[in-house]
Amino acid sequence: MSVINETSLVERLAARFGDMLSVNVQRNEVTAEVAPRDLVAVATALRDEAGFRFGTIIDVCGIDYLGYGKAEWDTDTAQGESFSRGVEGQAMGRFTWEERPRQVEQQRRFAAVIHLLSIELNQRIRLRVPCEDDAFPIVPSITPIWPGADWFEREAFDLFGIIFEGHPDLRRILTDYGFVGHPFRKDFPLIGNVEVRYDPEQKRVVYEPVSIEPRVLVPRTIRNDADLDQARAESADHWREN
Amino acid sequence: MEEIRNYTMNFGPQHPAAHGVLRLVLEMDGETIVRADPHVGLLHRGTEKLAESKPFNQSIGYMDRLDYVSMMCNEHAYVRAIENLMGIEAPIRAQYIRTMFDEITRILNHLMWIGSNALDLGAMAVFLYAFREREELMDVYEAVSGARMHATYYRPGGVYRDLPEQMSKYRESPWHKGGDLKRLNAWREGSMLDYLTEFTNDFPARVDEYEALLTNNRIWKQRTVGIGIVSPEQAQAWGMTGAMLRGSGIAWDLRKKQPYAAYADMDFDIPVGVNGDCYDRYLVRVEEMRQSNRIIQQCVAWLKANPGPVMLRNYKVAPPSREEMKNDMEALIHHFKLFTEGYGVPAGETYAAVEAPKGEFGCYLVSDGANKPFRVHLRAPGFAHLSSIDAIVKGHMLADVVAMIGTYDLVFGEVDR
């Protein structure tokens, strides 16, 4: 997105909002972190004021930072356990509904992420709104500002359990009628909790606990040897030709 | 006098005009819509969560299955997000191949749309015409990837393989023989690019045929002119993109405004509507097919003249060739690690969007440095479009809801994800 002049947007954001936003730019993408209590004021200004004009809502999504930066298999030291599907633990995809982790601790676990687009000025911005209470994540709704946020907020509520205060009709949207839990949370099992089938005896569709086993084929690893830096160095060095 | 009350009607999920699995709960006053409440999610597969549980490359195939009539455009958004975070860029030939296939995909999508939308509104023939050309383009998908729909062809760092030297041919069979066989294979003597040259020379005349069936068709105009008017302000506030936005007169196209792949070098025009009704959006999409055809021609000419690599030679991302694997221990290790563990993507977050046929398809990717994404969110244009249906169809007749669902160009694979 090289056509957008980000520095000037960052300057304008700093001049207008000061400490209300903490702005950072990565790869020409502007991200601003805003506290829930300031969100409505900031969003309204971003939509209406000259220099911002973010008239189009692109996206609102939830994110659950539980387990961010945690790996399942140590890559720093030599170890007895091999890299295989035999790795055990309670990482995502490895537990059932009954065994799900119940005591989880992560500061500021949930956040809502909003993407805005200004068609007039051809610029984009990303707002991250962290939820202060992990047990009851709540952020103000921006549906009154952009009606298009309606379904995106319903989706984030459905999948992450983030409450959007002031939303006109905060119902579940993607999951089944009567669904229990918020499936995209990291402590919700990948295999789900219930399955349905038609029962010919009762002559109706019945709900039962899932019968499949959790299975992870590739453990989650984080390598600190900077794969890409190394690769870049290697390609600069033409090691293959050496 | 008897009391007259509104009644509630279920439209779908088994209705042929519901485009798959839309359940639309309509509150009706006679034949007029008072409230439309779509119930979506019947096709929700949790693609985003599944992607979080797998190495990056293994989820490319899931992207095809989101909007299953514009497969490669979805892949494009996803691989661009990964490339952004890794700081790599595909070779120039791969960029042109991606541009070409994005446009082939756009034609595929619009053909599906024009056929099914016309079918919804009572014109059977267009569907049959449109599928004739769709078949020809699906053969191109098959020639390059082996699959007619779910190609999994784009990779971070390029595309899976170069374009085939020989276009696949029909073999003689009890169903294809003699003059019929000769006609079917007439374009297929040379390479895939030769085949596309023939196709693109022929295609504008085919678009004329669809237009002959619809553009001045009295019934078609009665069903679409002045129906489902979206004002430019509404379109922006509801997060509409693509033909929904351009139909309302806003010349916004990511291919022009925020160019990616090789679009900066392409010569093409952005059609816009005037009134923002279903008919304008029809005209916009038909013109987009012609423009896509132009882009494909430019890509074919460039690709014929410029051979080169289609994948990075960075073995931390792209696998080495089989031949190299047999001779080089390093290559063997790279191959093994790439397919058992995958590659780590530097920590960070990015949003990569492409102008998919239906609008802006975006991928918001958060990585914590692992070999699997931490969070993938897919911004599907259809999801934003469908959310506006209550505001748009209020006060319309029941039959106009069908026209409106058609003009949204909905595919539930991407709406429900």
Interface residues (C-beta under 8 A of the other chain):
Chain A: M1 V3 I4 Q26 R27 E29 T31 G55 T56 I57 I58 D59 C61 I63 D64 Y68 G69 A71 F83 M92 G93 V113 H115 I119 N122 R124 R126 W146 P147 G148 A149 D150 W151 F152 E155 R172 I173 L174 T175 D176 P183 F184 L190 V216 L217 V218 R220 T221 I222 R223 D227 L228 Q230 A231 S235 R240
Chain B: V40 G41 H44 G46 E48 K49 L50 E52 S53 K54 P55 Q58 N84 L85 M86 G87 I88 Q236 A237 W238 G239 M240 T241 L245 I250 W252 K257 Q258 P259 R313 N314 Y315 K316 V317 D328 E330 T340 E341 G342 Y343 G344 P346 A347 G348 E349 T350 Y351 A353 E360 G362 Y364 V366 D368 G369 A370 N371 K372 F374 R375 H377 R379 F383 A384 L386 S387 S388 A391 D416 R417
